[in-house]
């Protein structure tokens, strides 16, 4: 599991980073992508997206995520 939280009073979003269903050798990997899930990103307020985009902020680990980079390109200027 992983999370996005801008610190302070910003909302906390928790999601599965990886997800496999099954037991033993019979496993079905449902989620392999290590990025922010699109359905989570869509629910984030812009204030949290800004914090994800800053490499020196609370959620800096997400600054290079493809969804974050696309959002930054769209909002530059």
N, C-alpha and C positions, 0 to 999 in steps of 0.2 A: 504494500500500500504506500501511497505517497500523498502529498498534500500541497495546496497553495494557500498561503495566508500572508497577507501584507503586514502582519503585526498589528499591535494596538487593537482598535475596534473594527478592523476589517474582517469580513466573514471568512470562515475556514471552509475550504473545499477539499474533501478527501476522496480519493479514487484509487482503483487498482492500477498499479504500474504494469504488472504482469498478472495474467490469470490463466490457470490451467484447471480443467475439470477432469476428474477420473481418479483412479487409484493404481498404484503399482506401475507396471509397464504400459498400461492402457490409459494414456493421458491425451487429452485434446487441448492444445494451447489455443485459448480463445482470444487472448490479447498478447501480442508480442511487441508492439510498438512502445518504445520508452518515452514517447512524447505525451504532451497534454492531450487527453481525449477531446475531440471536437465538441461533444455535448457538454463537457465541463467548461471549456473555453467560452462557449456561447453564453453561458450563465454568469460568467465573471463580470462584475461591474468594471467600467472603464478605469476607475481609480486603482483597482487591483491589477488590471492589465498593464497600466503604467508602471507599477512596482515590479512586475515580472520582467519588463523590458529594460530595467536598470541593472547593470552589472554590479552595482555597489549597494543594492537594497536587500531587504529581507528575503525575497524570493529570487535572488540573483541566479540561482541554478537554472532557472527557466529562460534566461535571457537569449540563449541560442536555440530555443525550441522553434521549429518551423512555423507554428501558428503565431508565436510572439513576433518573429521576424517579419512575417507577412503583415501583421497588424501595425508594426512600426513603420513599414514602407507605406502603408495606406494612410497613416496619420502624420507622416513627416511633412514639414512645411510650414 
